[in-house]
Amino acid sequence: LPLLPLMGIAAVWRSVLHARMHFRVAALAPVLTPALTVAFLPLAPRIGAMALALGTTLGMLAEAVFLGTALTRRGIPLFPRRTTGAHWTLRGALGQYAALVAGNVMMRGSAAVDQAAAAMLGAGALSTLSYGTRLASVLVAIGPGSIGTTVVPRFATAIAAGERARLRRTLILTLAACCGLAAGLVVIFTAASEPLTRLFLLRGVFTASDVHQVALVQTFSLLQLPLAVALAILSGVVAALRINHSMLPLWAVALALHCALDFYFVKPLGV
């Protein structure tokens, strides 16, 4: 439970550093939690699972302290100051945040839909889905997330300055470069999908047939990477324009389409 407020504080302070273009400091902070978690693992034989809980909690606390110290050293207040018009500014921010939360709930709901569809196929299907989408999940978490974090402050600066032509030019170049790089990675990982799966998974009860099935699912799941990159960049522009609510109908349609296609294709195509 202590993780919840600590994660919230760390996320807000990290966002403030991103807005001030201090990306390096913000990127270093998340290393502390896994580092302290690993450091507490030798205590596991004596205190059991409590070692993992202590390491994770203290790591998150260290991350919050690190970010707070970084803000203080740069003269940035840790908490909002009461100023004229602050109420309306906060109210607007909460409105944008609520729209983002609703959108994320709908987008993350697609994972639950995938699992429900896989469960219809019987034993082993959920495991195949889990293993087959693991690489794509890691790449989507690392790539688009990092890109979105770095482009939002730049887009917001251009919008605040009224430089719509520069915003449009930067957006097109960023989309072309990032999506092109993502497409290249898809080609590389698709070609190496089965060898990688065989290297890391072919042992124990995992058979050659399982390797082929997981590699096939992995190949198809990797196709989402360029689209995820484009969505992260475009979502950054939408956030900078403060029109997150306009994305809600699109997210709702995407979730509905995802559900329909999942249950339509699950029988003829499998996982």
Disulfide bonds with the S-S distance in Angstrom:
none
